[in-house]
Amino acid sequence: MAPMPGPSPGPFRGPSKDRPALMQLMAISWNFGWPVAAGVIVGSWVDGKLGSSPAATLTFGLGAMITAVWRLIALGKQDAVEREHELDAEREKETHQR
C-alpha cells in the first residue's frame, strides 16, 4: 500500500496545481470582498459621526478597493514565482534522473 501524503500546510498554501479552481476563486473573493465591505462600513460610521455623507464612505471604500487590488496583484506575483520554483525543481530532478 502506498503511503498517504501528509496534510497540506493550509487551504491556500499548498502547490498551486493542487488547489481547485473554486478554492482559488473563493480566496480572491475573500481577499477582495472583506476589505471593501469593511472600508464602506467604517466610512459610513465616520460619515454618521461627522455628518460628511458620503465623503468618508467613498474615501474608505475606494481606499480599501485600491489596497485589495494591490494585494491581489502581489499575491499573483508571489504565486508565479512559486510556480517557477516548482518547475525549476522538477526540471532539475528530471536532469539528475537521466
Secondary structure, DSSP 8 states (H G I E B T S, - for coil): --------SSTTTS-GGGS-HHHHHHHHHHHHHHHHHHHHHHHHHHHHHHT-TTHHHHHHHHHHHHHHHHHHHHHHHHHHHHHHHHHHHHHHHHHHH-
